[in-house]
Amino acid sequence: MRGITTPVTKIRRQVFTEIARLAYQDGDYSGIAELPFKIVPGEEAQYRNSIFLERAIVSERLRLAMGLPLRPVNQHAPVAQGINDSAIADMFYEPPLINVISFACNACEETSYTVTDLCRSCLAHPCTAVCPVKAVSIVNGRSHIDKSKCVKCGRCAQACPYTAIVKSERPCAAACGVNAIESDEFGRAKINYDKCVSCGQCLVSCPFSAIADKSQIFQLIQAIKRGDEVIAEVAPAFVGQFGPLASPEKVRAALRKVGFEHIYEVARGADIGAVEEAEEYIKNVPTGKLPFLATSCCPSWIMMAKNQFPEIANCISDSMTPMVATARIIKEKHPNARVVFIGPCASKKLEAMREDIRSDVDFVITFEELMGIFQANDIEFSDLQDDTGFKHGATASGRGYGIAGGVAKAVTDCIHELAPELEVKTDHAEGLVECKKMLTLAKLGKRNGYLLEGMACPGGCVGGAGTLTNAAKAAKAGQEFAEQSDYMISTQDKSVFDKLNKYTKK
């Protein structure tokens, strides 16, 4: 479903817009009770069997968009419960970050194999011959799968000459690379938070709009309204996210118009990270201190690696993420500022909640959530004058961080500049399933000497859960923007070394 505008997409984005509009009101937030009727108007259901169910689901999504918890299904509680507590100008939400709205879940069947009408009742019926548990038999001349016996190995589907046997997966579970989607007693999806790494791929893969993450747009707008010095740090993947008229220069202008005092490229922090990881590689891998080095910019990838591969966790770089490096630059120049990371990523919200980072990053919102703020302010990109502050910003290496393979390339290019005699092998993986395969090879000693890049989202950050456009378009736009940089490689901008020494904590 990624890259396709569906009713699910429209409702999700309308929720962000309406919550942003509500936040701009002067202290009276009781109107939240009317928003489900605005988002789902009329008397007839459009998507489900009841309009009341549709509005109930929208109500829960509105609460999550304010950082509030889901209401217990078996207890009465108004939609506005707790709203005044959330109307603060500080980072706010009650864990967990990713939530399943239970009554929105369709209780999709877990992985199964089904014989379709394409079955031709062939004489060979190889499906029965290859089944290791005799779950496939011929009933009334057609193949039949006894699901009580089936072990879901898929051999029958592979053997069928007519592709008449199909595999069916629960979409949210199929998108989850760490097997964190389980089932409750009613067969509905539930999240095992001991496994979840908050990549958000489940929430953008659910066709029933049953999964959502919490937002801080309501609290961010309170800070802007209060007159705080609010500064945006924008992730490299922002280019191309807001439509064909939203050039980087017009995005800067739009950010200023909605109340951001200054705008920084997180790609500047990526430059620092690229040099830092290059130096870390040179110091540790060729000398044999570490068998390989894994990049550190993706929080979900790092959580998965540390949880599932603890024996090689020491091989993960301990350099700052670009978000943190940029935030420290901002705080040093503007000590009283409120820093807002704007990016494609759900897991950055969790990263910013860590005790060692809370003082650096005050809010995290996604591109989707930012678009809600733009729409609440009636921003039209065609009406804006270009703000050219990005002209002399980051290097091409830093701006390429949001595209799969871009981090490894940036670090490798720095290594070649700093230690040209070294030959560096690289590998990168997109999606947590592929990341696990890569780390399995590394654990077996088959990636010794390598620099490994892991990205939780397909396509890299441009495929994150909070993006607005498909990954291929965003990657192309990002590459074109990177080509406009004054420097191609992070090490060519000598100011990066000064920042590296100043803002990193050794």
C-alpha positions in Angstrom: 0.0 0.0 0.0 3.0 2.3 0.4 2.9 5.2 -2.0 -0.8 4.8 -2.8 -3.3 7.4 -1.4 -6.1 5.3 0.1 -9.1 6.2 2.4 -6.8 5.0 5.2 -4.2 7.6 4.2 -6.7 10.4 3.9 -8.3 9.7 7.3 -4.9 9.5 9.0 -3.7 12.8 7.5 -7.1 14.5 8.2 -6.7 13.6 11.8 -3.4 15.3 12.0 -4.8 18.4 10.4 -7.8 18.6 12.7 -5.7 18.1 15.8 -3.4 20.9 14.6 -6.4 23.2 14.1 -7.7 22.3 17.5 -4.3 23.1 19.1 -4.4 26.7 17.6 -7.6 27.4 19.5 -7.4 29.4 22.7 -7.7 26.9 25.5 -11.1 25.5 24.7 -10.5 22.0 23.3 -14.0 20.6 23.9 -14.5 20.7 20.1 -12.6 17.4 19.9 -15.9 15.7 20.5 -17.2 17.1 17.2 -14.2 16.2 15.1 -15.3 12.5 14.4 -18.5 13.9 12.9 -16.5 16.3 10.7 -14.1 13.6 9.5 -16.8 11.0 9.0 -19.9 13.1 8.0 -23.4 12.0 7.2 -25.5 9.0 8.2 -24.2 6.2 6.1 -21.0 4.2 6.8 -18.5 4.5 4.0 -15.9 1.9 5.0 -17.3 -0.3 7.7 -20.7 -1.8 8.6 -21.5 1.1 11.0 -20.9 4.8 10.9 -20.7 4.7 14.7 -17.8 2.3 14.5 -16.1 4.5 12.0 -16.4 7.5 14.3 -15.3 5.5 17.4 -12.1 4.5 15.5 -11.5 8.1 14.4 -12.0 9.2 18.0 -9.2 6.9 19.2 -6.9 8.1 16.4 -7.6 11.7 17.5 -6.6 10.9 21.0 -3.4 9.2 19.9 -2.6 12.2 17.7 -2.6 14.3 20.9 -0.4 11.8 22.8 -3.2 10.5 24.8 -3.8 6.8 25.6 -6.5 4.6 24.1 -9.7 4.4 26.2 -10.6 1.0 27.7 -13.3 -0.5 25.5 -15.2 -1.8 28.6 -15.3 1.6 30.4 -17.1 4.8 29.7 -14.8 7.8 29.0 -15.4 10.9 26.9 -13.1 11.4 23.9 -11.8 14.6 25.7 -10.7 12.7 28.8 -7.2 14.0 29.7 -7.1 16.6 27.0 -6.2 19.5 29.4 -3.3 17.5 30.8 -1.9 17.1 27.2 -2.2 20.9 26.4 1.4 21.6 27.5 4.4 23.0 25.7 6.6 20.1 26.4 7.3 16.6 25.0 4.4 14.5 25.9 2.9 11.1 25.4 2.2 8.1 27.6 3.9 4.9 26.3 3.4 2.8 24.3 4.2 4.7 21.1 2.6 2.2 18.6 -0.9 1.2 19.4 -3.5 -1.3 18.1 -7.1 0.0 18.2 -8.6 -3.4 19.0 -12.1 -2.8 17.7 -10.7 -1.5 14.4 -8.7 -4.7 13.8 -10.3 -7.1 11.4 -8.7 -10.1 13.2 -7.0 -11.1 9.9 -6.0 -14.7 9.8 -2.4 -15.4 10.6 -0.1 -17.0 7.9 -2.0 -19.7 6.0 -2.1 -21.5 2.7 -5.3 -21.8 0.7 -6.3 -23.7 -2.4 -7.9 -21.3 -4.9 -10.2 -21.8 -7.9 -7.1 -22.1 -10.1 -6.8 -25.7 -9.0 -7.2 -27.8 -12.2 -7.7 -31.2 -10.4 -4.6 -32.4 -12.2 -3.5 -36.1 -12.3 -0.1 -35.5 -10.8 -1.3 -33.5 -7.7 2.3 -32.9 -6.5 1.0 -30.8 -3.6 0.0 -34.0 -1.8 3.4 -35.7 -2.6 5.5 -32.9 -1.1 3.5 -32.2 2.1 5.6 -33.5 5.0 2.7 -33.8 7.4 0.0 -35.1 4.9 -2.1 -32.0 5.4 -2.9 -31.9 1.6 -5.4 -34.4 0.2 -7.7 -34.7 -2.7 -11.4 -34.1 -1.9 -14.0 -34.3 -4.6 -11.2 -34.2 -7.2 -9.6 -31.0 -5.9 -6.7 -30.3 -3.5 -7.7 -29.6 0.0 -5.6 -28.4 2.9 -6.4 -29.5 6.5 -5.3 -26.4 8.4 -5.2 -28.3 11.7 -2.3 -30.3 10.3 -0.6 -27.7 8.1 2.8 -26.5 9.3 2.8 -23.6 6.8 6.0 -24.7 5.1 4.8 -23.6 1.7 6.0 -26.7 -0.2 2.6 -27.3 -1.7 2.4 -23.8 -3.1 5.9 -24.2 -4.6 5.0 -27.5 -6.2 1.7 -26.5 -7.8 2.1 -26.1 -11.6 -0.9 -23.7 -11.7 0.0 -21.5 -8.7 -3.3 -22.5 -7.4 -2.2 -22.5 -3.7 -1.6 -19.1 -2.3 0.0 -17.8 0.9 -2.0 -15.4 2.9 -0.4 -13.2 5.7 -1.7 -10.7 8.1 -0.4 -7.5 6.6 0.8 -5.9 9.8 2.7 -9.1 10.8 4.2 -9.4 7.3 5.5 -5.9 7.6 7.0 -6.4 11.0 10.6 -7.6 10.8 10.9 -8.6 14.4 7.8 -10.8 14.8 6.3 -8.4 17.3 2.7 -8.8 16.0 0.8 -11.5 17.9 -2.9 -12.2 18.5 -5.1 -11.6 21.5 -7.8 -14.0 22.7 -10.2 -12.7 20.0 -7.7 -13.2 17.2 -7.0 -9.5 16.9 -3.5 -8.1 16.4 -1.6 -7.1 19.5 2.0 -5.9 19.8 4.6 -7.6 21.9 6.4 -4.6 23.2 9.4 -6.6 24.3 10.1 -7.3 20.7 8.8 -4.1 19.0 11.4 -1.6 17.8 8.9 1.1 16.8 9.8 1.1 13.1 6.1 1.9 12.3 5.9 -0.4 9.3 2.9 -2.1 10.8 0.9 1.1 11.1 1.4 2.0 7.4 0.7 -1.6 6.3 -2.7 -2.2 8.1 -5.5 -1.9 5.5 -8.0 -1.4 8.3 -6.4 1.7 9.9 -6.2 -0.2 13.2 -2.6 0.7 14.2 -1.4 4.2 15.0 1.4 5.9 16.8 1.2 8.8 19.2 2.1 12.4 18.1 3.5 15.5 19.7 2.0 18.1 17.2 -0.5 19.3 19.8 2.3 20.1 22.3 4.6 21.5 19.7 1.9 24.0 18.7 1.4 25.0 22.3 5.2 25.9 22.4 4.9 28.0 19.3 1.8 29.7 20.6 3.5 30.5 23.9 6.2 32.4 22.0 9.1 29.9 22.6 12.1 30.0 20.3 11.3 26.9 18.4 13.9 25.7 15.9 13.4 22.9 13.3 16.0 20.4 12.4 14.8 18.7 9.2 15.9 15.2 8.2 17.6 14.6 4.8 14.6 12.7 3.5 12.4 15.9 3.5 13.2 16.7 -0.1 10.2 15.8 -2.4 7.9 14.9 0.5 5.4 17.8 0.2 4.5 17.8 -3.4 6.0 19.0 -6.7 5.7 22.7 -5.8 7.4 22.2 -2.4 11.1 22.8 -3.3 13.5 22.8 -0.3 13.5 26.6 -0.4 9.7 26.7 -0.2 9.6 24.2 2.6 12.0 26.5 4.6 9.6 29.4 3.9 6.6 27.3 5.0 8.4 26.3 8.2 9.1 30.0 9.0 5.5 30.9 8.3 4.1 28.5 10.8 6.4 29.8 13.5 9.8 28.2 13.4 12.6 30.7 14.2 15.4 28.9 12.4 15.7 25.7 10.2 18.7 23.4 10.2 19.5 20.5 8.0 20.0 17.3 9.9 22.3 16.4 7.0 24.8 18.6 8.9 24.7 16.2 11.8 25.0 13.4 9.2 28.3 14.9 8.0 29.6 14.8 11.6 28.4 11.2 12.0 30.0 10.1 8.7 33.4 11.5 9.8 33.0 10.0 13.3 32.1 6.6 12.0 35.0 6.7 9.5 37.5 7.5 12.2 35.9 4.7 14.4 36.3 2.2 11.5 39.9 3.2 10.8 40.8 2.9 14.5 39.1 -0.5 15.2 38.5 -2.7 12.2 41.8 -2.8 10.3 43.6 -3.1 13.7 41.5 -6.2 14.6 39.9 -4.6 17.7 36.5 -5.2 16.0 35.7 -7.7 13.3 33.4 -5.2 11.6 31.6 -1.9 12.2 27.8 -1.3 11.9 26.3 2.2 11.4 24.3 3.8 14.2 21.8 6.3 12.6 18.7 4.1 12.6 17.2 3.5 16.1 15.0 0.6 15.0 17.9 -1.2 13.4 20.1 -0.6 16.5 17.4 -1.9 18.9 16.9 -5.0 16.8 20.6 -5.7 16.6 21.2 -5.3 20.3 18.2 -7.3 21.2 18.7 -10.2 18.9 22.5 -10.2 18.4 23.9 -9.2 21.8 27.1 -11.1 21.3 28.1 -8.6 18.5 26.5 -5.5 19.9 29.9 -4.1 20.6 30.4 -3.8 16.8 27.7 -1.2 16.5 29.1 2.3 16.2 28.6 4.4 19.3 28.7 7.7 17.3 25.9 10.2 17.7 22.9 10.0 15.4 22.5 12.9 13.0 19.5 14.0 14.9 21.4 14.4 18.2 24.5 16.0 16.5 22.4 18.6 14.9 20.4 19.3 18.0 23.7 19.9 19.9 24.8 22.4 17.3 21.5 24.2 17.7 21.5 24.2 21.5 25.0 25.6 21.6 24.0 28.5 19.5 20.5 28.9 20.9 20.6 27.6 24.5 17.0 28.5 25.3 15.6 27.1 22.1 13.1 24.2 21.7 14.5 21.8 19.1 12.1 19.9 16.9 13.3 17.0 14.8 11.1 16.6 11.7 11.6 13.4 9.8 10.2 10.2 8.3 10.6 8.0 11.3 8.4 6.8 14.2 11.3 5.4 16.2 13.0 8.7 16.5 10.2 9.6 18.9 11.5 6.9 21.2 15.1 7.9 20.7 14.3 11.4 21.8 12.7 10.1 25.0 16.0 8.6 26.2 17.4 10.3 29.3 20.7 11.1 27.6 18.9 12.8 24.7 15.9 14.6 26.2 17.9 17.7 26.8 19.0 17.8 23.2 15.7 17.2 21.4 12.4 18.7 22.7 9.9 17.3 20.1 9.8 14.8 17.3 7.2 14.9 14.5 6.9 13.2 11.1 6.5 14.7 7.7 2.9 13.6 7.8 2.3 15.4 11.0 4.1 18.5 9.7 1.8 18.5 6.7 -1.1 18.6 9.1 0.3 21.8 10.6 0.8 23.2 7.1 -2.8 22.5 6.2 -4.1 23.9 9.4 -2.3 27.1 8.5 -3.6 27.0 4.9 -0.1 26.9 3.5 0.0 27.0 -0.3 3.5 26.4 -1.6 2.8 28.2 -4.8 2.2 31.4 -2.9 5.5 31.3 -1.0 8.8 33.1 -1.8 11.9 30.9 -1.8 13.9 30.9 1.4 17.5 30.1 0.3 19.0 29.3 3.6 19.8 25.7 2.5 22.1 26.9 -0.3 25.3 26.5 1.7 24.3 23.7 4.0 25.4 20.1 4.2 27.6 18.1 1.9 26.2 15.6 -0.7 27.2 12.8 1.6 25.2 14.1 4.5 22.2 14.8 2.3 22.3 11.2 1.0 21.9 9.7 4.4 18.1 9.2 3.9 18.5 6.9 0.9 19.4 3.2 1.3 23.1 2.7 0.9 23.8 6.4 1.4 25.2 6.1 4.9 27.6 3.4 3.9 28.7 5.4 0.9 29.2 8.6 3.0 31.3 6.8 5.6 33.3 4.9 3.0 34.1 8.1 1.1 35.4 9.6 4.3 37.5 6.6 5.0 39.1 6.8 1.6 39.8 10.5 2.2 41.3 9.9 5.7 43.1 6.6 5.0 43.3 6.1 1.2 45.4 2.9 1.7 42.5 1.0 3.2 40.2 -1.2 1.1 36.7 -1.1 2.7 34.1 -3.7 2.0 30.5 -2.6 2.6 27.1 -4.3 2.8 23.7 -2.7 3.5 20.2 -4.0 4.2 16.8 -2.5 3.9 14.0 -3.8 6.1 14.6 -5.6 9.4 14.3 -9.1 7.9 17.1 -8.4 5.6 19.0 -6.6 8.4 18.8 -9.8 10.4 20.2 -11.9 7.5 23.1 -9.5 7.2 23.9 -9.7 10.9 23.6 -13.5 10.9 26.3 -13.5 8.3 28.4 -11.1 10.4 27.9 -13.3 13.5 29.2 -16.3 11.5 32.4 -14.3 10.6 31.4 -13.7 7.0 31.4 -9.9 7.2 34.8 -9.4 8.8 36.4 -6.2 7.7 33.1 -4.8 6.6 31.2 -1.6 7.2 27.6 -2.6 7.6 24.6 -0.3 7.1 21.2 -1.3 8.4 17.9 0.5 7.6 14.7 -0.6 9.2 12.6 0.8 6.4 12.6 -0.4 2.7 14.4 2.2 0.6 16.0 3.7 3.7 14.6 6.7 5.6 12.7 7.8 2.5 10.5 4.7 3.1 9.8 5.6 6.7 6.4 5.3 8.3 5.9 9.1 8.5 6.6 9.9 4.8 4.2 11.4 2.3 5.5 10.1 -1.0 6.8 6.9 -2.3 10.5 6.0 -1.7 11.6 6.0 -5.3 10.4 9.6 -6.0 11.8 10.8 -2.7 15.2 9.2 -3.4 15.4 10.8 -6.8 14.5 14.2 -5.4 17.0 13.8 -2.6 19.8 12.9 -5.0 19.1 15.9 -7.1 19.3 18.1 -4.0 22.5 16.5 -2.9 24.1 17.3 -6.2 23.7 21.0 -5.5 26.0 20.8 -2.5 29.2 22.8 -2.4 31.1 19.7 -1.1 30.5 16.1 -2.2 32.2 14.3 0.8 31.8 15.1 4.5 35.6 15.4 5.0 35.9 18.0 2.3 34.1 20.5 4.6 36.8 21.2 7.2 34.2 22.8 9.6 32.9 19.3 10.2 36.0 18.3 12.1 35.6 21.3 14.4 32.0 20.3 15.2 33.0 16.7 15.6 35.5 17.6 18.3 33.1 20.1 20.0 29.8 18.2 20.1 30.7 14.5 20.5 31.1 13.0 23.9 34.0 10.6 24.2 
